[in-house]
């Protein structure tokens, strides 16, 4: 399993949203960038998991092969 971590000062309030981008960009409070120049997501479907600093699953988002993005 692999992924990216947010900085220790990143906080997401209950009910708030954040956009996760695979590519490069400047992270803000509502848009976070992984900084990868390579493909990350599986074209037939994939799942992103959000865990707290203790590793506890907080949320997840899955999608299939249609479309280039999803909203969860």
N, C-alpha and C positions, 0 to 999 in steps of 0.2 A: 504494500500500500504506500502511496506517495501523495504528495500534495504541497500546498503552500500554506504558510501561516501568516496571520495578520500581525502587525506590530502590537506590542503589549498594551499600548494606550488606545487601541481600537475598541469601542463599545458600541453595541447595537441594542437600542432600547426595544422593549417588548412591543411588537406590532410594527416596528420600523422595517424599512427595506434597504438592501444594498445590492448593487449590480456588480457581478463578478465577471471580469474580462480576462480572457486567456492571454491576450497580447500585451503590448507595451503601452504605457500611458502614465499619467500622473494621478496617483491615488488621492481621493478626497473622502469626505465622510459618507458619501453615497455611492461612490464608484471606486472599486478596488481592482488593481491590475496585477496579474500574475507575472508579467514580464517575459513570457515565453515567445520565442520566434518559431517554435515548432508546433505541430498539431498535438493537441492534448486529448480531446474528446473522441470517443469511439463513434464512428459514423452510423452504426446500427442502433445506438442508444447508450445511455450512460447515466450515472447517478453522482451527484455532488452531495457531500455530507458536511454539516457544520457541527463542530465539536468545541466544547469549552476547553480551557487550559488544562483541566483534569482528564480530558479525553472522553467525557460524557457526550453522547449524541444529543444535540439540541434540535436539529432539523435536517431534512434531506430533500432533494429535488431530483426527479427522474424524468427522462424524455426518451422518445423513440427515434426512428430514423427520419421523420418528416420535419422540415423547418431547420433553421440555423440557430434558433434561440428558443428559450421557453421562459415563462413567468411562473414562479411558484410562490 
